[in-house]
């Protein structure tokens, strides 16, 4: 299954409708997070997670997923920390780790892309369906490309000042070439920071 062939607009609408009808459905929030949020449809996937956080009041996983997304995609560490603390209250065995992460996010002491990569790899490795595993693997590769670009950006700016265009990383031989995104969405420089490009979906306005 090539997820670039799937009608993504239909997938987004289907997931959001299911979330409204039954936000407590475990498969729904797992798939929405892995395929939508990490496939470029950030707000659409997070809508499903927000509903799951409210409905699955016993489950620490939706707050964990949503907290990671708030930090990585929206750079809202304060809200991410608040959501992670909700997860800590629901999980005695993981409470200390979640609270520690919340403190680190508030102190801006955590490299969010490394955290995101580790957690996405765990999602991929735990997927039983080979097709789902393959789709999640593409998102892992996509994120690894972003990490390589951000590391090159840091080296560039240490010597040359602010990065203006991604191609400068190649021109200065900090990387051999711009990494290929297996989802073919690509990367962009946004407000001085290299980010994953979001998916443009007809009929759905992009939200901030």
N, CA and C atoms as an extended XYZ file, in Angstrom:
624
Properties=species:S:1:pos:R:3:atomname:S:1:resname:S:1:resid:I:1 pbc="F F F"
N         0.843       -1.206        0.000 N   UNK     1
C         0.000        0.000        0.000 CA  UNK     1
C         0.873        1.248        0.000 C   UNK     1
N         0.720        2.106       -1.020 N   UNK     2
C         1.471        3.353       -1.093 CA  UNK     2
C         0.606        4.460       -0.538 C   UNK     2
N         0.995        5.008        0.616 N   UNK     3
C         0.133        5.995        1.249 CA  UNK     3
C         0.155        7.321        0.518 C   UNK     3
N         0.970        7.477       -0.538 N   UNK     4
C         0.875        8.666       -1.367 CA  UNK     4
C        -0.242        8.514       -2.386 C   UNK     4
N        -0.742        7.283       -2.589 N   UNK     5
C        -1.817        7.053       -3.533 CA  UNK     5
C        -3.169        7.170       -2.844 C   UNK     5
N        -3.186        6.950       -1.542 N   UNK     6
C        -4.430        7.031       -0.791 CA  UNK     6
C        -5.008        8.433       -0.895 C   UNK     6
N        -6.344        8.544       -1.008 N   UNK     7
C        -7.008        9.845       -0.970 CA  UNK     7
C        -6.890       10.375        0.447 C   UNK     7
N        -5.872       11.204        0.689 N   UNK     8
C        -5.586       11.639        2.053 CA  UNK     8
C        -6.706       12.491        2.608 C   UNK     8
N        -7.323       13.300        1.761 N   UNK     9
C        -8.452       14.102        2.228 CA  UNK     9
C        -9.569       13.227        2.760 C   UNK     9
N        -9.836       12.124        2.068 N   UNK    10
C       -10.853       11.187        2.539 CA  UNK    10
C       -10.436       10.550        3.854 C   UNK    10
N        -9.152       10.163        3.961 N   UNK    11
C        -8.651        9.539        5.186 CA  UNK    11
C        -8.808       10.480        6.370 C   UNK    11
N        -8.460       11.750        6.167 N   UNK    12
C        -8.597       12.739        7.236 CA  UNK    12
C       -10.045       12.855        7.676 C   UNK    12
N       -10.939       13.001        6.717 N   UNK    13
C       -12.357       13.167        7.063 CA  UNK    13
C       -12.904       11.930        7.770 C   UNK    13
N       -12.503       10.752        7.294 N   UNK    14
C       -12.980        9.515        7.916 CA  UNK    14
C       -12.516        9.418        9.358 C   UNK    14
N       -11.252        9.715        9.609 N   UNK    15
C       -10.725        9.632       10.970 CA  UNK    15
C       -11.409       10.635       11.886 C   UNK    15
N       -11.647       11.844       11.386 N   UNK    16
C       -12.277       12.858       12.239 CA  UNK    16
C       -13.722       12.477       12.553 C   UNK    16
N       -14.417       11.895       11.570 N   UNK    17
C       -15.791       11.466       11.813 CA  UNK    17
C       -15.831       10.345       12.842 C   UNK    17
N       -14.923        9.379       12.720 N   UNK    18
C       -14.881        8.282       13.691 CA  UNK    18
C       -14.568        8.814       15.076 C   UNK    18
N       -13.674        9.787       15.152 N   UNK    19
C       -13.325       10.361       16.455 CA  UNK    19
C       -14.525       11.025       17.097 C   UNK    19
N       -15.351       11.689       16.282 N   UNK    20
C       -16.539       12.339       16.824 CA  UNK    20
C       -17.567       11.307       17.282 C   UNK    20
N       -17.670       10.207       16.532 N   UNK    21
C       -18.635        9.181       16.897 CA  UNK    21
C       -18.142        8.343       18.074 C   UNK    21
N       -16.877        8.002       18.083 N   UNK    22
C       -16.334        7.149       19.134 CA  UNK    22
C       -14.880        7.513       19.413 C   UNK    22
N       -14.644        8.614       20.107 N   UNK    23
C       -13.270        9.025       20.388 CA  UNK    23
C       -12.541        8.072       21.320 C   UNK    23
N       -13.260        7.129       21.928 N   UNK    24
C       -12.616        6.174       22.836 CA  UNK    24
C       -12.006        4.988       22.092 C   UNK    24
N       -12.138        4.952       20.777 N   UNK    25
C       -11.645        3.814       20.011 CA  UNK    25
C       -10.120        3.857       19.941 C   UNK    25
N        -9.466        2.832       20.513 N   UNK    26
C        -8.003        2.834       20.617 CA  UNK    26
C        -7.326        2.832       19.255 C   UNK    26
N        -7.787        1.969       18.332 N   UNK    27
C        -7.165        1.913       17.012 CA  UNK    27
C        -7.243        3.256       16.308 C   UNK    27
N        -8.350        3.978       16.538 N   UNK    28
C        -8.554        5.251       15.856 CA  UNK    28
C        -7.472        6.260       16.219 C   UNK    28
N        -7.178        6.397       17.503 N   UNK    29
C        -6.185        7.416       17.853 CA  UNK    29
C        -4.766        6.968       17.499 C   UNK    29
N        -4.506        5.654       17.552 N   UNK    30
C        -3.181        5.180       17.133 CA  UNK    30
C        -2.938        5.472       15.647 C   UNK    30
N        -3.930        5.138       14.818 N   UNK    31
C        -3.779        5.343       13.381 CA  UNK    31
C        -3.750        6.821       13.031 C   UNK    31
N        -4.620        7.599       13.665 N   UNK    32
C        -4.647        9.040       13.385 CA  UNK    32
C        -3.305        9.670       13.705 C   UNK    32
N        -2.708        9.265       14.825 N   UNK    33
C        -1.422        9.844       15.203 CA  UNK    33
C        -0.309        9.395       14.259 C   UNK    33
N        -0.232        8.100       14.002 N   UNK    34
C         0.860        7.588       13.186 CA  UNK    34
C         0.775        7.980       11.730 C   UNK    34
N        -0.442        7.984       11.166 N   UNK    35
C        -0.583        8.219        9.735 CA  UNK    35
C        -0.897        9.665        9.401 C   UNK    35
N        -1.725       10.321       10.198 N   UNK    36
C        -2.099       11.704        9.892 CA  UNK    36
C        -1.085       12.700       10.438 C   UNK    36
N        -0.935       12.739       11.766 N   UNK    37
C        -0.062       13.748       12.371 CA  UNK    37
C         1.342       13.672       11.801 C   UNK    37
N         1.894       12.468       11.710 N   UNK    38
C         3.273       12.311       11.236 CA  UNK    38
C         3.348       12.185        9.729 C   UNK    38
N         2.198       12.287        9.053 N   UNK    39
C         2.174       12.288        7.593 CA  UNK    39
C         1.902       13.657        7.015 C   UNK    39
N         1.919       14.693        7.857 N   UNK    40
C         1.764       16.060        7.371 CA  UNK    40
C         0.443       16.707        7.716 C   UNK    40
N        -0.564       15.919        8.136 N   UNK    41
C        -1.871       16.472        8.510 CA  UNK    41
C        -1.907       16.633       10.029 C   UNK    41
N        -1.153       17.617       10.518 N   UNK    42
C        -0.889       17.737       11.955 CA  UNK    42
C        -2.156       18.031       12.751 C   UNK    42
N        -2.873       19.084       12.392 N   UNK    43
C        -4.052       19.467       13.174 CA  UNK    43
C        -5.128       18.399       13.115 C   UNK    43
N        -5.279       17.766       11.944 N   UNK    44
C        -6.314       16.750       11.795 CA  UNK    44
C        -6.035       15.551       12.703 C   UNK    44
N        -4.777       15.127       12.765 N   UNK    45
C        -4.425       14.035       13.666 CA  UNK    45
C        -4.558       14.428       15.119 C   UNK    45
N        -4.166       15.658       15.441 N   UNK    46
C        -4.259       16.116       16.829 CA  UNK    46
C        -5.697       16.287       17.292 C   UNK    46
N        -6.610       16.588       16.365 N   UNK    47
C        -8.032       16.657       16.729 CA  UNK    47
C        -8.497       15.327       17.320 C   UNK    47
N        -8.058       14.231       16.689 N   UNK    48
C        -8.431       12.902       17.167 CA  UNK    48
C        -7.825       12.651       18.547 C   UNK    48
N        -6.566       13.037       18.726 N   UNK    49
C        -5.907       12.829       20.019 CA  UNK    49
C        -6.569       13.643       21.122 C   UNK    49
N        -6.955       14.889       20.825 N   UNK    50
C        -7.620       15.718       21.842 CA  UNK    50
C        -8.900       15.047       22.325 C   UNK    50
N        -9.661       14.497       21.371 N   UNK    51
C       -10.896       13.806       21.744 CA  UNK    51
C       -10.594       12.568       22.583 C   UNK    51
N        -9.529       11.845       22.227 N   UNK    52
C        -9.170       10.633       22.972 CA  UNK    52
C        -8.696       10.964       24.383 C   UNK    52
N        -7.972       12.079       24.555 N   UNK    53
C        -7.524       12.492       25.893 CA  UNK    53
C        -8.724       12.693       26.806 C   UNK    53
N        -9.781       13.317       26.279 N   UNK    54
C       -10.970       13.596       27.089 CA  UNK    54
C       -11.783       12.338       27.359 C   UNK    54
N       -11.934       11.503       26.337 N   UNK    55
C       -12.826       10.351       26.483 CA  UNK    55
C       -12.163        9.191       27.222 C   UNK    55
N       -10.914        8.891       26.871 N   UNK    56
C       -10.216        7.761       27.492 CA  UNK    56
C        -9.521        8.256       28.761 C   UNK    56
N       -10.320        8.571       29.767 N   UNK    57
C        -9.823        9.235       30.976 CA  UNK    57
C        -8.909        8.342       31.811 C   UNK    57
N        -8.844        7.056       31.497 N   UNK    58
C        -7.983        6.119       32.226 CA  UNK    58
C        -6.655        5.873       31.487 C   UNK    58
N        -6.537        6.339       30.261 N   UNK    59
C        -5.456        5.939       29.354 CA  UNK    59
C        -4.385        7.026       29.294 C   UNK    59
N        -3.142        6.659       29.627 N   UNK    60
C        -2.052        7.641       29.596 CA  UNK    60
C        -1.458        7.846       28.211 C   UNK    60
N        -1.769        6.961       27.238 N   UNK    61
C        -1.127        7.046       25.930 CA  UNK    61
C        -1.573        8.269       25.120 C   UNK    61
N        -2.893        8.582       25.026 N   UNK    62
C        -3.255        9.796       24.274 CA  UNK    62
C        -2.596       11.065       24.800 C   UNK    62
N        -2.535       11.305       26.130 N   UNK    63
C        -1.809       12.495       26.591 CA  UNK    63
C        -0.325       12.466       26.219 C   UNK    63
N         0.276       11.275       26.244 N   UNK    64
C         1.688       11.176       25.865 CA  UNK    64
C         1.873       11.546       24.394 C   UNK    64
N         1.076       10.925       23.509 N   UNK    65
C         1.159       11.245       22.079 CA  UNK    65
C         0.919       12.732       21.844 C   UNK    65
N        -0.156       13.250       22.445 N   UNK    66
C        -0.546       14.640       22.202 CA  UNK    66
C         0.499       15.603       22.758 C   UNK    66
N         1.039       15.286       23.919 N   UNK    67
C         2.077       16.133       24.498 CA  UNK    67
C         3.313       16.208       23.614 C   UNK    67
N         3.734       15.063       23.077 N   UNK    68
C         4.881       15.046       22.169 CA  UNK    68
C         4.601       15.913       20.948 C   UNK    68
N         3.396       15.779       20.392 N   UNK    69
C         3.046       16.544       19.197 CA  UNK    69
C         3.015       18.044       19.472 C   UNK    69
N         2.475       18.429       20.627 N   UNK    70
C         2.432       19.849       20.974 CA  UNK    70
C         3.836       20.431       21.046 C   UNK    70
N         4.760       19.669       21.591 N   UNK    71
C         6.135       20.149       21.699 CA  UNK    71
C         6.825       20.172       20.339 C   UNK    71
N         6.700       19.080       19.588 N   UNK    72
C         7.470       18.955       18.353 CA  UNK    72
C         6.919       19.817       17.225 C   UNK    72
N         5.606       19.758       17.002 N   UNK    73
C         5.030       20.450       15.853 CA  UNK    73
C         4.647       21.896       16.149 C   UNK    73
N         4.145       22.150       17.359 N   UNK    74
C         3.624       23.478       17.667 CA  UNK    74
C         4.517       24.264       18.622 C   UNK    74
N         5.580       23.632       19.099 N   UNK    75
C         6.559       24.299       19.974 CA  UNK    75
C         5.886       24.942       21.188 C   UNK    75
N         4.836       24.295       21.660 N   UNK    76
C         4.098       24.790       22.831 CA  UNK    76
C         4.460       23.904       24.021 C   UNK    76
N         5.637       24.148       24.585 N   UNK    77
C         6.130       23.276       25.649 CA  UNK    77
C         5.318       23.392       26.931 C   UNK    77
N         4.763       24.556       27.195 N   UNK    78
C         3.971       24.726       28.413 CA  UNK    78
C         2.714       23.864       28.364 C   UNK    78
N         1.997       23.911       27.249 N   UNK    79
C         0.798       23.083       27.112 CA  UNK    79
C         1.173       21.609       27.018 C   UNK    79
N         2.284       21.306       26.349 N   UNK    80
C         2.748       19.917       26.274 CA  UNK    80
C         3.019       19.368       27.668 C   UNK    80
N         3.659       20.173       28.514 N   UNK    81
C         3.951       19.743       29.883 CA  UNK    81
C         2.665       19.511       30.668 C   UNK    81
N         1.676       20.393       30.470 N   UNK    82
C         0.396       20.237       31.180 CA  UNK    82
C        -0.279       18.925       30.783 C   UNK    82
N        -0.262       18.614       29.491 N   UNK    83
C        -0.896       17.387       29.006 CA  UNK    83
C        -0.133       16.157       29.502 C   UNK    83
N         1.187       16.224       29.514 N   UNK    84
C         1.978       15.099       30.020 CA  UNK    84
C         1.705       14.846       31.496 C   UNK    84
N         1.443       15.902       32.253 N   UNK    85
C         1.107       15.720       33.667 CA  UNK    85
C        -0.243       15.023       33.831 C   UNK    85
N        -1.159       15.258       32.891 N   UNK    86
C        -2.417       14.504       32.892 CA  UNK    86
C        -2.113       13.021       32.701 C   UNK    86
N        -1.220       12.717       31.743 N   UNK    87
C        -0.824       11.326       31.528 CA  UNK    87
C        -0.176       10.721       32.757 C   UNK    87
N         0.635       11.512       33.463 N   UNK    88
C         1.304       11.018       34.674 CA  UNK    88
C         0.294       10.634       35.740 C   UNK    88
N        -0.782       11.407       35.854 N   UNK    89
C        -1.818       11.106       36.844 CA  UNK    89
C        -2.536        9.798       36.532 C   UNK    89
N        -2.529        9.400       35.272 N   UNK    90
C        -3.242        8.191       34.860 CA  UNK    90
C        -2.357        6.947       34.890 C   UNK    90
N        -1.072        7.109       35.056 N   UNK    91
C        -0.152        5.980       34.930 CA  UNK    91
C         0.835        5.949       36.082 C   UNK    91
N         0.515        5.246       37.166 N   UNK    92
C         1.444        5.176       38.297 CA  UNK    92
C         2.826        4.659       37.909 C   UNK    92
N         2.881        3.689       36.980 N   UNK    93
C         4.174        3.095       36.635 CA  UNK    93
C         5.039        4.038       35.800 C   UNK    93
N         4.417        4.974       35.058 N   UNK    94
C         5.190        5.891       34.217 CA  UNK    94
C         5.114        7.331       34.695 C   UNK    94
N         4.537        7.546       35.870 N   UNK    95
C         4.311        8.910       36.352 CA  UNK    95
C         5.612        9.691       36.489 C   UNK    95
N         6.631        9.084       37.080 N   UNK    96
C         7.889        9.796       37.313 CA  UNK    96
C         8.535       10.215       35.998 C   UNK    96
N         8.536        9.315       35.014 N   UNK    97
C         9.158        9.626       33.725 CA  UNK    97
C         8.410       10.741       33.010 C   UNK    97
N         7.072       10.699       33.056 N   UNK    98
C         6.288       11.738       32.383 CA  UNK    98
C         6.467       13.091       33.061 C   UNK    98
N         6.511       13.093       34.386 N   UNK    99
C         6.697       14.367       35.098 CA  UNK    99
C         8.095       14.931       34.844 C   UNK    99
N         9.086       14.057       34.770 N   UNK   100
C        10.446       14.516       34.471 CA  UNK   100
C        10.497       15.141       33.080 C   UNK   100
N         9.822       14.503       32.122 N   UNK   101
C         9.784       15.046       30.768 CA  UNK   101
C         9.078       16.396       30.751 C   UNK   101
N         7.991       16.517       31.516 N   UNK   102
C         7.269       17.793       31.590 CA  UNK   102
C         8.177       18.900       32.121 C   UNK   102
N         8.945       18.591       33.149 N   UNK   103
C         9.876       19.582       33.718 CA  UNK   103
C        10.929       19.976       32.687 C   UNK   103
N        11.455       18.993       31.961 N   UNK   104
C        12.487       19.276       30.968 CA  UNK   104
C        11.945       20.122       29.821 C   UNK   104
N        10.701       19.863       29.427 N   UNK   105
C        10.099       20.666       28.363 CA  UNK   105
C         9.919       22.108       28.811 C   UNK   105
N         9.475       22.287       30.050 N   UNK   106
C         9.305       23.651       30.561 CA  UNK   106
C        10.649       24.377       30.625 C   UNK   106
N        11.698       23.635       30.915 N   UNK   107
C        13.033       24.237       31.008 CA  UNK   107
C        13.742       24.279       29.651 C   UNK   107
N        13.056       23.754       28.613 N   UNK   108
C        13.621       23.728       27.258 CA  UNK   108
C        14.971       23.022       27.239 C   UNK   108
N        15.034       21.905       27.955 N   UNK   109
C        16.285       21.165       28.069 CA  UNK   109
C        16.270       19.869       27.265 C   UNK   109
N        15.291       19.711       26.376 N   UNK   110
C        15.192       18.448       25.650 CA  UNK   110
C        15.191       18.724       24.150 C   UNK   110
N        16.009       17.984       23.407 N   UNK   111
C        16.011       18.099       21.949 CA  UNK   111
C        14.774       17.384       21.415 C   UNK   111
N        13.769       18.155       21.030 N   UNK   112
C        12.476       17.554       20.719 CA  UNK   112
C        12.528       16.584       19.553 C   UNK   112
N        13.409       16.799       18.573 N   UNK   113
C        13.430       15.897       17.429 CA  UNK   113
C        13.950       14.511       17.804 C   UNK   113
N        14.881       14.425       18.747 N   UNK   114
C        15.382       13.117       19.196 CA  UNK   114
C        14.304       12.367       19.972 C   UNK   114
N        13.602       13.081       20.825 N   UNK   115
C        12.482       12.493       21.559 CA  UNK   115
C        11.438       11.971       20.588 C   UNK   115
N        11.107       12.791       19.595 N   UNK   116
C        10.092       12.400       18.620 CA  UNK   116
C        10.536       11.182       17.821 C   UNK   116
N        11.808       11.137       17.432 N   UNK   117
C        12.304       10.002       16.659 CA  UNK   117
C        12.221        8.712       17.461 C   UNK   117
N        12.643        8.748       18.708 N   UNK   118
C        12.598        7.543       19.539 CA  UNK   118
C        11.181        7.016       19.676 C   UNK   118
N        10.245        7.931       19.861 N   UNK   119
C         8.870        7.494       20.073 CA  UNK   119
C         8.234        7.002       18.780 C   UNK   119
N         8.613        7.592       17.633 N   UNK   120
C         8.076        7.137       16.361 CA  UNK   120
C         8.651        5.771       15.992 C   UNK   120
N         9.915        5.536       16.313 N   UNK   121
C        10.523        4.221       16.089 CA  UNK   121
C         9.803        3.158       16.916 C   UNK   121
N         9.444        3.497       18.151 N   UNK   122
C         8.705        2.553       18.995 CA  UNK   122
C         7.353        2.218       18.386 C   UNK   122
N         6.667        3.230       17.840 N   UNK   123
C         5.386        2.973       17.176 CA  UNK   123
C         5.572        2.035       15.991 C   UNK   123
N         6.599        2.294       15.186 N   UNK   124
C         6.863        1.450       14.016 CA  UNK   124
C         7.169        0.020       14.429 C   UNK   124
N         8.054       -0.142       15.401 N   UNK   125
C         8.501       -1.475       15.792 CA  UNK   125
C         7.403       -2.290       16.465 C   UNK   125
N         6.408       -1.612       17.033 N   UNK   126
C         5.321       -2.327       17.706 CA  UNK   126
C         4.142       -2.600       16.778 C   UNK   126
N         4.199       -2.120       15.541 N   UNK   127
C         3.094       -2.320       14.597 CA  UNK   127
C         3.087       -3.765       14.106 C   UNK   127
N         1.951       -4.445       14.264 N   UNK   128
C         1.839       -5.842       13.840 CA  UNK   128
C         1.558       -5.960       12.346 C   UNK   128
N         0.834       -5.001       11.782 N   UNK   129
C         0.468       -5.018       10.368 CA  UNK   129
C         1.672       -4.571        9.527 C   UNK   129
N         2.149       -5.410        8.589 N   UNK   130
C         3.320       -5.036        7.773 CA  UNK   130
C         3.110       -3.750        6.978 C   UNK   130
N         1.888       -3.527        6.490 N   UNK   131
C         1.625       -2.314        5.709 CA  UNK   131
C         1.702       -1.076        6.594 C   UNK   131
N         1.132       -1.173        7.793 N   UNK   132
C         1.212       -0.052        8.728 CA  UNK   132
C         2.660        0.187        9.133 C   UNK   132
N         3.387       -0.892        9.361 N   UNK   133
C         4.798       -0.768        9.740 CA  UNK   133
C         5.592       -0.051        8.648 C   UNK   133
N         5.300       -0.386        7.387 N   UNK   134
C         6.001        0.257        6.275 CA  UNK   134
C         5.671        1.747        6.207 C   UNK   134
N         4.413        2.100        6.414 N   UNK   135
C         4.028        3.510        6.378 CA  UNK   135
C         4.671        4.286        7.519 C   UNK   135
N         4.740        3.673        8.694 N   UNK   136
C         5.392        4.337        9.822 CA  UNK   136
C         6.899        4.451        9.591 C   UNK   136
N         7.478        3.460        8.906 N   UNK   137
C         8.908        3.523        8.618 CA  UNK   137
C         9.229        4.723        7.731 C   UNK   137
N         8.335        5.036        6.802 N   UNK   138
C         8.543        6.219        5.960 CA  UNK   138
C         8.575        7.486        6.805 C   UNK   138
N         7.770        7.526        7.842 N   UNK   139
C         7.754        8.703        8.713 CA  UNK   139
C         9.027        8.775        9.568 C   UNK   139
N         9.552        7.603        9.935 N   UNK   140
C        10.833        7.576       10.649 CA  UNK   140
C        11.942        8.136        9.759 C   UNK   140
N        11.994        7.678        8.511 N   UNK   141
C        13.014        8.159        7.572 CA  UNK   141
C        12.860        9.656        7.347 C   UNK   141
N        11.628       10.104        7.244 N   UNK   142
C        11.366       11.541        7.053 CA  UNK   142
C        11.912       12.359        8.225 C   UNK   142
N        11.687       11.868        9.432 N   UNK   143
C        12.162       12.585       10.614 CA  UNK   143
C        13.686       12.525       10.725 C   UNK   143
N        14.277       11.409       10.337 N   UNK   144
C        15.745       11.320       10.332 CA  UNK   144
C        16.347       12.355        9.384 C   UNK   144
N        15.674       12.598        8.254 N   UNK   145
C        16.121       13.637        7.338 CA  UNK   145
C        16.068       15.012        7.971 C   UNK   145
N        14.997       15.270        8.733 N   UNK   146
C        14.877       16.557        9.420 CA  UNK   146
C        15.996       16.745       10.444 C   UNK   146
N        16.301       15.685       11.181 N   UNK   147
C        17.369       15.767       12.192 CA  UNK   147
C        18.707       16.080       11.530 C   UNK   147
N        18.983       15.424       10.391 N   UNK   148
C        20.234       15.695        9.675 CA  UNK   148
C        20.299       17.149        9.221 C   UNK   148
N        19.171       17.673        8.738 N   UNK   149
C        19.135       19.067        8.290 CA  UNK   149
C        19.339       20.034        9.451 C   UNK   149
N        18.696       19.761       10.584 N   UNK   150
C        18.832       20.668       11.728 CA  UNK   150
C        20.256       20.652       12.291 C   UNK   150
N        20.878       19.491       12.284 N   UNK   151
C        22.269       19.423       12.753 CA  UNK   151
C        23.188       20.208       11.817 C   UNK   151
N        22.934       20.090       10.507 N   UNK   152
C        23.723       20.854        9.541 CA  UNK   152
C        23.464       22.353        9.697 C   UNK   152
N        22.212       22.717        9.982 N   UNK   153
C        21.897       24.132       10.192 CA  UNK   153
C        22.664       24.704       11.381 C   UNK   153
N        22.749       23.926       12.458 N   UNK   154
C        23.480       24.410       13.635 CA  UNK   154
C        24.962       24.642       13.310 C   UNK   154
N        25.548       23.718       12.558 N   UNK   155
C        26.957       23.881       12.185 CA  UNK   155
C        27.142       25.082       11.258 C   UNK   155
N        26.212       25.249       10.332 N   UNK   156
C        26.283       26.384        9.406 CA  UNK   156
C        26.213       27.705       10.165 C   UNK   156
N        25.246       27.826       11.070 N   UNK   157
C        25.025       29.105       11.745 CA  UNK   157
C        26.116       29.423       12.758 C   UNK   157
N        26.819       28.407       13.232 N   UNK   158
C        27.967       28.657       14.112 CA  UNK   158
C        29.072       29.424       13.386 C   UNK   158
N        29.159       29.216       12.071 N   UNK   159
C        30.254       29.831       11.298 CA  UNK   159
C        29.808       30.982       10.402 C   UNK   159
N        28.567       30.900        9.895 N   UNK   160
C        28.165       31.825        8.833 CA  UNK   160
C        26.956       32.690        9.177 C   UNK   160
N        26.385       32.549       10.342 N   UNK   161
C        25.194       33.329       10.670 CA  UNK   161
C        23.928       32.641       10.198 C   UNK   161
N        22.832       33.383       10.138 N   UNK   162
C        21.510       32.805        9.865 CA  UNK   162
C        21.449       32.126        8.505 C   UNK   162
N        20.813       30.965        8.490 N   UNK   163
C        20.581       30.231        7.243 CA  UNK   163
C        19.420       30.885        6.495 C   UNK   163
N        19.607       31.129        5.202 N   UNK   164
C        18.576       31.767        4.382 CA  UNK   164
C        17.833       30.747        3.525 C   UNK   164
N        18.550       29.731        3.043 N   UNK   165
C        17.953       28.715        2.173 CA  UNK   165
C        18.603       27.369        2.456 C   UNK   165
N        17.821       26.303        2.319 N   UNK   166
C        18.340       24.966        2.600 CA  UNK   166
C        19.520       24.614        1.699 C   UNK   166
N        19.502       25.128        0.480 N   UNK   167
C        20.565       24.801       -0.469 CA  UNK   167
C        21.938       25.261        0.020 C   UNK   167
N        21.964       26.238        0.907 N   UNK   168
C        23.249       26.699        1.440 CA  UNK   168
C        23.980       25.594        2.207 C   UNK   168
N        23.230       24.655        2.765 N   UNK   169
C        23.854       23.546        3.491 CA  UNK   169
C        24.648       22.651        2.549 C   UNK   169
N        24.140       22.505        1.319 N   UNK   170
C        24.849       21.720        0.303 CA  UNK   170
C        26.026       22.524       -0.245 C   UNK   170
N        25.784       23.808       -0.509 N   UNK   171
C        26.846       24.662       -1.064 CA  UNK   171
C        28.063       24.713       -0.142 C   UNK   171
N        27.811       24.718        1.168 N   UNK   172
C        28.919       24.763        2.135 CA  UNK   172
C        29.433       23.369        2.494 C   UNK   172
N        28.902       22.356        1.807 N   UNK   173
C        29.333       20.963        1.962 CA  UNK   173
C        29.128       20.439        3.384 C   UNK   173
N        28.088       20.936        4.026 N   UNK   174
C        27.723       20.393        5.336 CA  UNK   174
C        26.929       19.103        5.187 C   UNK   174
N        26.249       18.962        4.051 N   UNK   175
C        25.588       17.711        3.669 CA  UNK   175
C        25.824       17.507        2.177 C   UNK   175
N        25.797       16.254        1.728 N   UNK   176
C        26.036       15.967        0.309 CA  UNK   176
C        24.873       16.428       -0.558 C   UNK   176
N        23.661       16.234       -0.055 N   UNK   177
C        22.458       16.633       -0.789 CA  UNK   177
C        21.318       16.762        0.209 C   UNK   177
N        20.266       17.446       -0.190 N   UNK   178
C        19.096       17.548        0.674 CA  UNK   178
C        18.456       16.170        0.793 C   UNK   178
N        18.087       15.736        1.992 N   UNK   179
C        17.520       14.389        2.164 CA  UNK   179
C        16.206       14.228        1.412 C   UNK   179
N        16.018       13.042        0.852 N   UNK   180
C        14.773       12.739        0.148 CA  UNK   180
C        13.699       12.365        1.163 C   UNK   180
N        12.553       12.994        1.053 N   UNK   181
C        11.421       12.686        1.923 CA  UNK   181
C        10.609       11.574        1.270 C   UNK   181
N        10.492       10.399        1.897 N   UNK   182
C         9.734        9.304        1.278 CA  UNK   182
C         8.260        9.620        1.070 C   UNK   182
N         7.732       10.619        1.781 N   UNK   183
C         6.345       11.038        1.555 CA  UNK   183
C         6.244       12.119        0.488 C   UNK   183
N         7.386       12.582        0.001 N   UNK   184
C         7.475       13.584       -1.056 CA  UNK   184
C         6.795       14.899       -0.679 C   UNK   184
N         6.783       15.215        0.587 N   UNK   185
C         6.302       16.517        1.044 CA  UNK   185
C         7.468       17.487        1.193 C   UNK   185
N         8.578       17.007        1.722 N   UNK   186
C         9.787       17.806        1.801 CA  UNK   186
C         9.927       18.577        3.101 C   UNK   186
N        10.909       19.446        3.101 N   UNK   187
C        11.276       20.239        4.276 CA  UNK   187
C        11.294       21.708        3.875 C   UNK   187
N        11.143       22.590        4.865 N   UNK   188
C        11.155       24.017        4.567 CA  UNK   188
C        11.755       24.788        5.730 C   UNK   188
N        12.274       25.971        5.414 N   UNK   189
C        12.793       26.885        6.420 CA  UNK   189
C        11.662       27.833        6.792 C   UNK   189
N        11.231       27.746        8.072 N   UNK   190
C        10.091       28.543        8.522 CA  UNK   190
C        10.490       29.311        9.781 C   UNK   190
N        10.484       30.628        9.684 N   UNK   191
C        10.864       31.484       10.818 CA  UNK   191
C        12.239       31.109       11.372 C   UNK   191
N        13.158       30.823       10.458 N   UNK   192
C        14.526       30.532       10.855 CA  UNK   192
C        14.775       29.117       11.333 C   UNK   192
N        13.772       28.247       11.256 N   UNK   193
C        13.895       26.873       11.756 CA  UNK   193
C        13.456       25.907       10.666 C   UNK   193
N        14.218       24.848       10.446 N   UNK   194
C        13.848       23.851        9.446 CA  UNK   194
C        12.733       22.979       10.006 C   UNK   194
N        11.660       22.834        9.224 N   UNK   195
C        10.474       22.097        9.660 CA  UNK   195
C        10.058       21.093        8.593 C   UNK   195
N         9.233       20.118        9.003 N   UNK   196
C         8.564       19.237        8.059 CA  UNK   196
C         7.463       20.028        7.368 C   UNK   196
N         7.372       19.895        6.047 N   UNK   197
C         6.278       20.557        5.345 CA  UNK   197
C         4.958       19.890        5.703 C   UNK   197
N         3.919       20.695        5.820 N   UNK   198
C         2.590       20.158        6.094 CA  UNK   198
C         1.908       19.773        4.791 C   UNK   198
N         0.976       18.846        4.910 N   UNK   199
C         0.204       18.395        3.767 CA  UNK   199
C        -0.906       19.386        3.485 C   UNK   199
N        -1.060       19.780        2.229 N   UNK   200
C        -2.150       20.663        1.822 CA  UNK   200
C        -3.323       19.793        1.384 C   UNK   200
N        -4.458       19.964        2.046 N   UNK   201
C        -5.620       19.119        1.782 CA  UNK   201
C        -6.767       19.987        1.308 C   UNK   201
N        -7.283       19.699        0.140 N   UNK   202
C        -8.372       20.486       -0.416 CA  UNK   202
C        -9.591       20.428        0.488 C   UNK   202
N       -10.179       21.596        0.759 N   UNK   203
C       -11.393       21.654        1.566 CA  UNK   203
C       -11.145       21.761        3.044 C   UNK   203
N        -9.881       21.679        3.461 N   UNK   204
C        -9.550       21.800        4.879 CA  UNK   204
C        -8.541       22.922        5.039 C   UNK   204
N        -8.907       23.953        5.782 N   UNK   205
C        -8.004       25.068        5.988 CA  UNK   205
C        -6.916       24.662        6.961 C   UNK   205
N        -5.698       25.098        6.675 N   UNK   206
C        -4.592       24.839        7.598 CA  UNK   206
C        -4.753       25.724        8.811 C   UNK   206
N        -4.632       25.134        9.991 N   UNK   207
C        -4.779       25.879       11.221 CA  UNK   207
C        -3.408       26.188       11.785 C   UNK   207
N        -3.264       27.307       12.517 N   UNK   208
C        -1.962       27.639       13.090 CA  UNK   208
C        -1.546       26.631       14.145 C   UNK   208
